[in-house]
Amino acid sequence: MKKFIIQVLATIVGIILLTSIGVFSLIVINIIAFIPSKPVVKDNSILEINLNNPIIESPNDGIDIFFIDNENHISLKEILDLIKYAKNDDKIKGISLKLSNLNAGYSQISEIRQALIDFKQSNKFIYSYSNDCDQKAYYLSSISDSLFLNPNASLELTGLSAEVLFYKNLGQKYGIGFEVIRHGKYKSAVEPYLRENLSKENKIQLNELLQNYWHKISNDIISSRKITTENFNECVDSLYSFIPELALRYKLVDRLINESEYDNIIKKKLGFNDDENINKISPYQYNKTIKNDSKSNNKIAILYATGQIYTGIGDTEIHSKTFIDNINEIKNDDNIKAVVLRINSPGGSANASAEILYELLELKKKKPIIVSFSNIAASGGYYISMAGDKIYAQENTLTGSIGVLGMIPDIKKLANNVGITSDYVATNANSLYYSLMEGTSEGFRDVMGKGVEITYKKFVNVVMKGRNMSFSQVDSLGGGRIWSGKDAVRHGLVDEIGNFNDAINYAAKKANLSKYNLLTYPKPKSEWDLFLSIIKPDNEETSVIIKDRFLKYELGNDNYKLLQKLKNIDSGQEIKCLMPFEIEIR
């Protein structure tokens, strides 16, 4: 028996060792397999853009530790740059857009659209083909010289809508309560927990936001497709685009053809025979061929602030300690002459936002900071932008939300319903100021209320100083209300409508630079860097970052964000500068 047990244990140990070696080998093989060879751009090539993967802001967002999806590892800035480079590349004869469902915000799509408009000045062609086409994909595709659709496909063109889910009745049914403290009638992040429908104020701001977005989108499409406003509105209201023949009749597309026919059209445009292959190159491959010819030691730093704002360490969103480390690195690099702060954030922790702003203002004493808004720069995301010398936004950027809130959950009724009760003793009136079982004490509610008001006044004062406005002016635009970039410019919350490259060009002008290189912060990490840090993390921060990467890989991006919110539910008593609600405009 003893010998048998020893053999069994030895077998188990052997299996564990073999499994470990197998996993290790898999990681190494994946990394080696995806080390790209140097792509070559052939003569008479086309740049084929499909954008099947999410358009990311920071290059680090696209790194996958195990199964490396290199096609996903290309940022918005890189897309804009390679389109600009292709404009003057004699080997690139045109661009083929093969778009279906775009996982991107309308502000990002507008920036790519502008880059494609500039590309057309080279007199090179842009063709587009879709097997199925959602509204975002059509908005981008509409810039094409010719737009082709599969005869059996549908095209989504419906206008914009925003749907909000409400949980009040669910909470009451199962005994989950929420103590809510907020400033501003538009600070509606908590509405889903307090109401069964949209408040009047929330409906007003959502309607105005959608109208501004749609005005930009519809006018762009009408201009590109050269159709009348009346015909366009008839198509949208009647859903004609879903029927290919009607989409053709109303000039939303140019032809209904199969994909092989589309390829033959491109071959003819390039002067190829039918039996020749088209020289196609993807954005990722093409990006690898682009060289930075600048030899200057002068640099402009692009500092990405992407995601919700938290305190502490992490690189998946904006964590104050990690972000401030990047600020200090930029501040201490004498070769960096200016900074572009690229913001795509709904806000988050008020404390973390204030920490970050303070350090940005310290950085501003040494170098100019130009701010560029992406899809969202709201609440805490707008707060940190007050360090900027100038702020650029797109017309369809979502911004503002100058307001403060606190939301504190309790499960006392739920626990009681399943037979769980609690009791406590304390030395002072508010020793147990908050627990999930007992909720909040009266004293703590009073303190939180005062804290929210104090934080709101600090927020308004920061905006007053940053935007050179009076308290009443900022307060009238605040209260948690969100604005489109177009309205934000009109009200003085933003300086100018402009894209990412406009901000970079202005930063160069501000720093008196004619030649410069761009540096990205957080610094991009290669798959090999991540692999080495898995084997031997060099510090606590790296360990936390790697753990987050594993979780994000296992759970997927959406589930990972949900986990982050659940992890931070115990900080519900923390005052937040957070965008009024999660919104996907579609």
C-alpha positions in Angstrom: 0.0 0.0 0.0 2.8 2.4 0.9 4.5 1.7 -2.4 1.2 2.3 -4.2 0.6 5.6 -2.5 4.1 6.8 -3.4 3.5 5.8 -7.1 0.2 7.7 -7.1 1.8 10.8 -5.5 4.7 10.6 -8.0 2.2 10.4 -10.9 0.3 13.5 -9.6 3.5 15.5 -9.2 4.5 14.4 -12.8 1.2 15.5 -14.2 1.5 18.9 -12.4 5.0 19.4 -13.8 4.0 18.4 -17.3 1.0 20.7 -17.2 3.2 23.6 -15.9 5.8 23.0 -18.7 3.0 22.8 -21.2 1.5 26.1 -20.2 4.9 27.7 -20.1 5.7 26.3 -23.6 2.3 27.5 -24.9 3.1 31.1 -23.8 6.5 31.0 -25.3 5.2 29.5 -28.6 2.5 32.1 -28.8 5.0 34.9 -28.3 7.5 33.5 -30.8 4.7 32.8 -33.3 3.4 36.3 -33.2 6.8 38.1 -33.5 6.0 39.7 -36.8 8.3 39.7 -39.8 8.9 43.0 -41.4 6.0 43.6 -43.8 6.7 44.9 -47.3 4.5 47.3 -49.2 4.3 46.2 -52.8 3.7 48.4 -55.8 0.1 49.0 -56.7 -1.2 48.1 -53.2 -4.4 49.0 -51.4 -4.8 49.7 -47.7 -7.7 47.4 -46.6 -9.4 48.7 -43.4 -12.0 46.5 -41.7 -11.8 47.7 -38.0 -13.3 44.4 -36.8 -11.7 44.9 -33.4 -12.4 47.7 -30.9 -10.7 51.0 -31.7 -8.4 51.7 -28.7 -7.0 54.9 -27.4 -3.9 53.9 -25.6 -1.6 51.3 -27.3 -1.4 49.3 -24.1 -5.1 48.6 -24.2 -4.6 46.1 -27.1 -2.1 43.7 -25.5 -3.2 40.1 -24.8 -0.8 38.0 -22.7 -1.7 34.5 -24.0 -3.4 34.5 -27.4 -2.0 37.6 -28.8 -4.4 39.3 -31.2 -2.0 41.7 -33.0 -4.7 43.0 -35.2 -6.3 44.4 -32.1 -3.1 46.2 -31.0 -3.4 49.4 -33.0 -4.6 52.6 -31.6 -6.7 55.5 -33.0 -3.6 57.7 -33.3 -1.8 55.0 -35.3 -4.9 54.6 -37.6 -4.9 58.4 -38.2 -1.1 58.4 -38.8 -1.1 55.6 -41.3 -4.0 57.1 -43.3 -2.0 60.3 -43.5 1.2 58.4 -44.4 -0.7 56.5 -47.2 -1.8 59.8 -48.7 1.8 60.4 -49.9 2.9 56.8 -50.3 3.2 56.1 -54.1 2.8 52.4 -53.5 -0.6 52.8 -52.0 -3.1 53.5 -54.8 -6.3 53.6 -52.7 -8.2 52.5 -49.6 -10.7 49.7 -49.4 -13.1 49.9 -46.4 -14.7 46.6 -45.5 -16.8 47.6 -42.5 -19.5 45.8 -40.7 -20.0 46.5 -37.0 -17.8 49.3 -35.5 -16.9 49.1 -31.8 -16.1 52.7 -31.5 -17.5 56.0 -30.4 -18.8 58.6 -32.8 -16.0 61.0 -31.9 -13.4 58.4 -32.8 -15.2 57.7 -36.1 -15.4 61.4 -36.9 -11.6 61.6 -36.5 -11.0 58.7 -38.9 -13.6 60.2 -41.2 -11.6 63.5 -41.3 -8.4 61.6 -42.0 -10.1 59.9 -44.9 -11.4 63.2 -46.3 -7.8 64.5 -46.2 -6.6 61.3 -47.9 -9.0 62.0 -50.8 -7.1 65.2 -51.6 -4.4 62.9 -53.1 -6.8 61.9 -55.8 -6.5 58.3 -54.7 -9.7 56.3 -54.5 -11.7 55.1 -51.5 -14.1 52.3 -52.1 -16.3 50.6 -49.5 -18.0 47.2 -49.3 -20.3 45.7 -46.7 -21.9 42.4 -46.2 -23.9 43.9 -43.3 -23.5 47.4 -42.1 -24.4 49.0 -38.8 -25.0 52.8 -38.5 -21.5 53.6 -37.2 -19.9 51.6 -40.1 -22.2 53.4 -42.6 -21.3 56.8 -41.2 -17.6 56.0 -41.9 -18.2 54.3 -45.2 -20.3 57.2 -46.5 -17.1 59.1 -47.2 -16.2 56.6 -49.9 -16.1 57.5 -53.6 -18.2 54.4 -54.3 -20.2 52.4 -51.7 -21.1 48.8 -52.5 -23.5 46.5 -50.6 -24.1 42.8 -50.8 -27.5 42.2 -52.5 -28.7 40.3 -49.5 -27.3 42.5 -46.8 -29.0 45.1 -44.6 -27.8 48.6 -43.8 -28.7 50.2 -40.5 -29.7 53.8 -40.7 -32.2 54.7 -37.9 -31.2 57.8 -36.2 -29.9 57.8 -32.5 -31.5 56.5 -29.3 -30.3 56.2 -25.7 -31.9 53.6 -23.4 -31.5 53.6 -19.7 -32.3 50.7 -17.4 -33.9 51.2 -14.0 -33.4 49.0 -11.0 -35.6 50.6 -8.3 -38.3 48.0 -8.4 -35.8 45.2 -8.5 -34.1 46.6 -5.4 -37.4 46.9 -3.6 -38.4 43.4 -4.5 -35.3 41.8 -3.2 -34.6 44.2 -0.4 -31.6 46.1 -1.6 -31.5 49.8 -0.7 -29.4 52.7 -1.8 -28.6 55.9 0.2 -28.1 58.6 -2.4 -26.4 62.0 -1.9 -25.9 64.2 -4.9 -25.5 67.8 -6.0 -27.3 69.0 -9.1 -30.6 68.1 -10.6 -28.8 66.7 -13.7 -26.6 64.3 -11.7 -28.6 61.3 -12.8 -26.1 58.5 -12.3 -28.3 57.4 -9.4 -31.6 57.7 -11.2 -31.8 54.0 -12.1 -31.8 53.2 -8.4 -34.4 55.9 -7.4 -36.9 56.0 -10.2 -38.8 53.9 -12.7 -38.2 56.3 -15.6 -36.2 59.3 -16.8 -36.6 62.5 -15.0 -37.6 65.6 -16.9 -34.1 67.1 -16.6 -32.5 63.9 -17.7 -34.8 63.7 -20.8 -34.0 67.3 -21.7 -30.2 66.7 -21.6 -30.4 63.4 -23.4 -32.6 64.7 -26.1 -30.4 67.8 -26.7 -27.3 65.5 -26.7 -28.8 63.2 -29.3 -30.0 66.0 -31.5 -26.5 67.6 -31.5 -24.9 64.2 -32.3 -27.4 63.4 -35.1 -27.1 66.9 -36.6 -23.4 66.3 -37.2 -23.8 62.7 -38.4 -26.7 63.3 -40.7 -25.2 66.4 -42.3 -22.0 64.6 -42.9 -23.8 61.7 -44.6 -26.0 64.0 -46.7 -23.0 65.9 -47.9 -20.9 62.8 -48.7 -23.7 61.0 -50.5 -25.0 64.1 -52.2 -28.6 63.5 -51.4 -31.3 65.8 -50.2 -32.2 66.3 -46.6 -35.8 65.4 -47.4 -34.9 62.1 -49.0 -32.5 61.2 -46.2 -35.0 61.8 -43.5 -37.6 59.8 -45.4 -35.1 56.9 -45.6 -34.3 57.1 -41.9 -37.9 57.5 -40.6 -39.2 54.7 -42.9 -36.2 52.3 -42.3 -35.7 52.0 -46.1 -32.0 51.2 -45.6 -32.8 47.7 -44.3 -34.1 46.8 -47.8 -31.1 46.7 -50.2 -33.1 47.7 -53.2 -34.5 50.8 -51.4 -31.1 51.7 -50.1 -29.9 51.7 -53.8 -33.0 53.6 -55.0 -32.5 56.4 -52.4 -28.7 56.6 -53.2 -27.5 55.4 -49.8 -25.3 53.0 -51.8 -24.0 52.9 -55.3 -24.3 49.3 -56.3 -25.5 45.9 -55.0 -22.9 43.3 -55.8 -21.2 40.3 -54.4 -17.7 40.6 -52.8 -15.9 38.8 -55.7 -17.4 41.4 -58.1 -16.2 44.2 -55.8 -12.7 42.7 -55.9 -12.8 42.7 -59.7 -13.8 46.4 -59.7 -10.7 47.1 -57.6 -8.5 45.0 -59.9 -9.8 47.0 -62.9 -9.1 50.3 -61.0 -5.5 49.1 -60.4 -5.1 47.8 -64.0 -4.9 44.2 -62.9 -6.1 41.2 -64.9 -9.0 39.2 -63.4 -6.6 36.3 -62.6 -4.1 38.5 -60.7 -4.3 39.0 -56.9 -4.8 42.4 -55.3 -1.9 43.6 -53.2 -3.7 44.2 -49.9 -2.1 45.4 -46.7 -3.9 45.7 -43.4 -3.5 48.7 -41.1 -1.5 46.7 -38.6 0.9 45.5 -41.3 1.2 48.9 -42.9 1.8 50.5 -39.5 4.9 48.4 -39.2 6.4 49.9 -42.4 6.0 53.5 -41.3 9.2 55.1 -40.1 9.6 58.3 -38.1 12.2 60.3 -40.1 12.6 63.0 -37.4 16.1 63.0 -35.8 15.2 65.6 -33.3 15.8 65.2 -29.6 12.8 67.3 -28.9 9.8 65.3 -27.9 6.0 65.8 -27.3 4.5 63.4 -24.8 1.0 62.0 -25.4 -0.4 61.1 -22.0 -3.5 58.9 -22.3 -6.2 59.2 -19.6 -8.5 56.3 -20.6 -11.3 54.7 -18.5 -12.8 55.3 -15.1 -10.7 57.1 -12.4 -9.7 55.1 -9.3 -7.2 55.5 -6.5 -4.1 53.3 -6.3 -2.3 51.1 -8.8 -3.3 49.6 -12.1 -2.9 50.1 -15.8 -6.2 48.9 -17.2 -8.0 52.3 -16.6 -6.9 55.4 -14.7 -5.4 54.6 -11.3 -4.0 57.7 -9.5 -0.7 56.4 -8.3 0.3 54.8 -11.6 -0.9 57.9 -13.6 1.0 60.3 -11.3 4.2 58.2 -11.8 3.8 58.8 -15.6 3.3 62.5 -15.0 6.4 62.7 -12.9 8.4 60.8 -15.5 7.3 63.3 -18.2 8.0 66.3 -15.8 11.6 65.1 -15.2 12.5 64.4 -18.9 14.1 67.6 -20.2 13.7 66.5 -23.8 9.9 66.5 -23.5 8.9 70.1 -24.4 5.1 69.8 -24.4 2.3 67.4 -23.4 -0.9 66.4 -25.1 -3.4 65.0 -22.6 -5.7 62.7 -24.4 -8.9 62.1 -22.3 -11.5 59.4 -22.8 -13.0 59.1 -19.3 -16.4 59.4 -17.6 -14.6 60.3 -14.3 -14.7 58.4 -11.0 -13.1 59.0 -7.6 -13.2 62.7 -6.7 -10.1 62.3 -4.5 -8.1 60.6 -7.3 -9.2 63.2 -9.8 -8.0 66.0 -7.4 -4.7 64.2 -6.9 -4.1 63.9 -10.6 -5.1 67.5 -11.3 -2.7 68.8 -8.7 0.2 66.9 -10.3 -0.8 68.0 -13.8 -0.8 71.6 -12.7 2.8 71.0 -11.3 3.7 69.6 -14.7 2.2 72.6 -16.4 4.7 74.9 -14.6 7.4 73.3 -16.6 5.7 72.3 -19.9 2.6 73.4 -21.9 -0.3 70.9 -21.7 -2.8 70.7 -24.6 -5.9 68.7 -24.0 -7.7 66.6 -26.6 -11.1 65.0 -25.8 -12.1 61.7 -27.4 -15.6 60.2 -27.0 -16.1 61.1 -23.3 -14.4 63.7 -21.1 -17.0 64.1 -18.3 -17.1 64.8 -14.6 -13.7 63.7 -13.2 -12.5 63.4 -16.8 -13.4 67.0 -17.4 -12.0 68.0 -14.0 -8.5 66.9 -14.8 -8.6 68.8 -18.1 -8.5 72.0 -16.2 -4.7 71.7 -16.3 -4.7 72.4 -20.0 -3.5 75.5 -21.8 -6.1 74.8 -24.5 -8.9 72.2 -24.8 -10.0 70.6 -28.1 -13.1 68.4 -28.5 -15.0 66.9 -31.3 -18.6 68.1 -32.0 -19.9 64.7 -30.8 -17.7 64.5 -27.7 -19.7 63.9 -24.5 -18.4 66.3 -21.9 -19.2 68.5 -18.9 -21.1 66.7 -16.1 -19.8 69.2 -13.5 -21.3 67.5 -10.4 -20.7 65.3 -7.5 -22.5 62.2 -6.0 -22.3 59.5 -3.4 -24.3 56.3 -3.5 -24.3 53.8 -0.6 -25.9 50.4 -0.8 -27.4 48.3 2.0 -28.9 44.8 2.0 -30.6 44.8 5.4 -34.1 43.9 4.0 -32.6 41.3 1.7 -30.7 39.7 4.5 -33.8 39.8 6.8 -35.9 38.2 4.1 -33.6 35.1 4.0 -33.4 34.9 7.8 -30.2 36.9 8.5 -30.2 39.6 11.1 -27.5 41.7 12.7 -26.9 43.6 15.8 -24.0 45.7 17.1 -22.5 47.6 20.0 -20.4 50.7 19.7 -18.5 53.2 21.8 -19.7 56.3 20.0 -22.7 57.6 18.2 -21.3 56.9 14.7 -18.8 54.2 15.3 -20.7 52.0 12.9 -21.3 54.8 10.5 -21.9 52.3 7.6 -22.3 48.6 7.0 -24.0 46.6 4.2 -26.4 45.3 6.9 -27.1 48.4 8.8 -26.8 51.0 6.1 -25.7 54.5 7.1 -26.0 56.3 10.4 -27.8 59.7 10.5 -24.5 61.4 11.4 -22.7 59.9 8.4 -25.5 60.9 6.0 -25.1 64.5 7.3 -21.3 64.3 6.9 -21.6 62.9 3.3 -24.1 65.6 2.4 -21.7 68.3 3.5 -18.8 66.5 1.8 -20.7 66.4 -1.5 -21.5 70.2 -1.3 -17.9 71.0 -0.4 -16.5 68.8 -3.2 -19.0 70.4 -5.7 -17.8 73.9 -4.7 -14.2 72.8 -5.2 -15.1 71.4 -8.6 -16.7 74.7 -9.6 -13.8 76.7 -8.3 -11.4 74.6 -10.3 -13.4 75.2 -13.5 -13.7 78.9 -12.6 -9.9 79.2 -12.5 -9.3 76.9 -15.5 -11.9 78.5 -17.8 -11.8 82.1 -16.5 -15.5 82.1 -15.5 -17.5 83.2 -12.6 -19.1 80.9 -10.0 -22.6 81.6 -11.3 -21.5 80.9 -14.9 -20.0 77.5 -14.1 -22.8 76.6 -11.7 -25.4 77.3 -14.4 -23.6 74.9 -16.7 -23.0 72.4 -13.9 -25.3 70.5 -11.7 -24.2 67.4 -13.4 -25.4 68.3 -16.8 -23.7 66.8 -19.8 -23.0 68.6 -23.1 -21.9 67.8 -26.6 -18.6 69.1 -27.7 -20.4 71.6 -29.9 -22.4 73.1 -27.0 -19.4 72.9 -24.7 -17.5 75.3 -27.1 -20.5 77.6 -27.2 -20.7 77.8 -23.4 -16.9 78.2 -22.9 -16.2 74.8 -21.4 -14.0 73.9 -24.3 -11.8 76.2 -26.5 -12.2 74.8 -30.0 -13.5 72.0 -32.1 -10.5 70.0 -33.2 -9.1 66.5 -33.6 -6.2 64.7 -32.0 -3.7 65.9 -34.6 -4.9 69.5 -34.1 -4.0 69.2 -30.5 -0.5 67.8 -31.3 0.1 70.5 -33.9 -0.8 73.2 -31.4 1.4 71.7 -28.7 4.3 71.9 -31.2 3.5 75.5 -31.9 3.2 76.3 -28.2 6.6 74.8 -27.6 8.1 76.4 -30.8 9.0 73.0 -32.3 9.3 72.4 -36.0 10.7 68.9 -35.6 9.9 66.5 -32.8 9.2 62.9 -31.9 6.1 61.6 -30.1 6.4 59.6 -26.9 3.4 57.7 -25.5 2.5 57.4 -21.8 1.9 55.0 -20.3 4.8 53.6 -22.3 3.7 50.7 -24.6 4.5 47.3 -23.3 5.4 44.5 -25.7 4.1 40.9 -25.3 7.6 39.9 -24.4 7.8 42.6 -21.6 4.6 41.2 -20.1 5.8 37.7 -20.4 9.0 38.5 -18.5 7.1 40.4 -15.8 4.8 37.3 -15.3 7.9 35.2 -14.6 9.5 37.7 -12.2 7.4 40.8 -11.2 9.9 43.5 -10.3 7.6 45.2 -7.8 4.1 45.3 -6.2 2.8 47.6 -9.0 3.9 45.1 -11.7 2.2 42.3 -9.8 -1.1 44.2 -9.6 -0.9 45.1 -13.3 -0.2 41.5 -14.4 -3.1 40.2 -12.2 -5.4 42.8 -13.8 -4.3 41.6 -17.3 -5.0 38.0 -16.4 -8.5 38.9 -15.1 -9.2 41.0 -18.2 -8.2 38.2 -20.4 -10.2 35.6 -18.6 -13.4 37.7 -18.1 -13.4 39.7 -21.3 -13.5 43.5 -21.4 -17.1 44.1 -20.4 -17.2 41.5 -17.6 -13.8 42.9 -16.3 -15.4 46.4 -16.0 -18.3 44.9 -14.1 -15.9 43.2 -11.7 -14.1 46.6 -11.2 -17.4 48.1 -10.2 -18.2 45.3 -7.8 -14.8 45.5 -6.3 -15.3 49.2 -5.7 -18.8 48.9 -4.2 -17.3 49.0 -0.7 -16.1 52.5 -1.6 -19.6 53.6 -2.2 -19.3 56.0 0.6 -16.5 57.7 -1.4 -17.6 60.9 -3.1 -17.4 60.6 -6.8 -17.0 62.9 -9.8 -18.6 60.4 -12.2 -20.5 60.8 -15.5 -24.2 60.9 -14.9 -24.8 57.4 -16.4 -23.4 54.8 -18.7 -24.6 55.6 -22.2 -24.0 54.0 -25.5 -25.4 56.2 -28.3 -26.5 54.0 -31.2 
